[in-house]
Amino acid sequence: MVHEFRCCICGKPSRGWGNNPWPVKESGECCDCCNSRAVIPARIKLSETKNQKHDESKVSTAEALAG
């Protein structure tokens, strides 16, 4: 039996496993198209932002130790 659901991002009916829509939406299931076009890029952007903040804190710590 195939799982049928309505995508919580685009609202279109979909079939298959469904995908976790976070961070675009907090709950529900999203279709493969919205997952690849919206969810994955949003996760990558969050990861880059988090890594940038982590790198900045390392520089700040190094500067504080050197000063």
C-alpha positions in Angstrom: 0.0 0.0 0.0 1.3 3.4 -1.0 1.3 6.2 1.6 -0.7 9.2 0.3 -0.4 12.7 1.9 -0.8 16.4 1.2 2.5 18.3 1.1 2.6 20.8 4.0 4.7 23.2 1.9 3.0 23.3 -1.6 -0.3 21.7 -0.6 -0.3 19.3 -3.5 -1.4 15.7 -3.0 1.6 13.3 -3.0 2.5 9.7 -2.7 5.5 7.9 -1.2 7.4 8.1 2.1 7.1 11.9 2.6 10.0 14.0 4.0 10.6 16.0 7.2 9.9 19.6 6.3 12.0 21.2 9.0 13.3 24.0 9.0 10.7 25.3 6.4 7.8 23.9 8.5 7.7 22.6 12.0 5.4 19.6 11.3 3.8 17.5 8.6 5.3 15.9 5.5 6.6 17.4 2.4 6.9 16.1 -1.2 10.2 15.2 -2.8 10.0 18.3 -5.0 9.7 20.7 -2.0 12.3 18.7 -0.1 14.9 19.2 -2.8 13.9 22.8 -3.7 13.2 24.3 -0.3 14.1 22.1 2.7 17.5 20.9 1.7 18.7 24.4 0.7 17.3 25.8 3.9 19.2 23.2 5.9 22.4 23.9 4.0 22.0 27.6 4.7 21.5 27.0 8.4 24.5 24.8 8.5 26.7 27.4 6.8 25.4 30.1 9.2 26.1 27.9 12.2 29.6 27.0 10.9 30.3 30.7 10.3 29.3 31.6 13.9 31.4 28.7 15.2 34.4 29.9 13.2 34.0 33.5 14.4 33.8 32.3 18.0 37.1 30.4 17.5 38.8 33.6 16.2 37.4 35.6 19.2 38.7 33.0 21.6 42.1 32.9 20.0 42.3 36.7 20.0 41.4 36.8 23.7 44.0 34.2 24.6 46.7 36.1 22.6 45.7 39.5 24.1 
